[in-house]
């Protein structure tokens, strides 16, 4: 789907309201494509009203709401996913959002929702890909 920033935030908030404990969202796209902005919308849907900041340098930021939100940016960990304990987040009681999660490849669980961002001319194209049957329901 093609959306502007306002539409993307509204869509992300709607999705956030449906998320369940243990859900994993992988955000893929170039710098500035809208990954952190999308996470702000998800946070609103999880009843989180704190300022959402990019976790680029901290790797993980945690927020409390209807469910905990674990917002990760794994761009800087490169080929060393063992440098953080992913299992605490991936199999925790909250929602895990991983920016640049495609870099984790084989270290990701088999089931997650991937959201791919392409940004051109002030318009974002957002593609959702369900990995596993649990995430098919989010595509509807």
Buried (B, 14 or more C-beta within 10 A) or exposed (E): EEBEBEBBBBBBBEBBEEBEEBBBBBBBBEEEBBBBBBBBBBBBBBEBEEEBEBBBEEBBBBBEBBBBBBBBBBBBBEEEBEEBEBEEBBEBEBBBBBBBBBBBEEEBBEBBBBBBBBBEEEEBBBEBEBBEEBBEEBEE
